[in-house]
Amino acid sequence: MGFFKHYGMTNLIYFHPADADKGADNTLIYFLAHANRKAADASWSGFRADPKWVAAKAASEKSAGGSLTAPNGVKSVFLTPVDF
């Protein structure tokens, strides 16, 4: 969460599916807010290149014995807020 905040992303909510067959044990879903799409692109570019993040990710994957995002990878969906 600190890395996201450092790069201008607003942490909103984190959760995982309740059902085992939907990934309860290995899926993290989270919402982040950005000022706009351009700001999001800049934030993610900085985040992915941050040496501390690269090292933390490598250490986590080493501890886990492999990729933390395999086999489905990371999926991003941009949403537009509504007025109600």
RAFEN-V726026 format. One record per helix or strand. SS is the DSSP state (~ for helix, > for strand). FROM is the first residue (numbers start at 0). LEN is the number of residues. If there is no record, write none. Layout:
BEGIN
<<SS	FROM	LEN> <SS	FROM	LEN>>
END
This chain:
BEGIN
<<~	1	5> <>	9	6> <~	19	3> <>	28	5> <~	36	13> <~	50	14>>
END
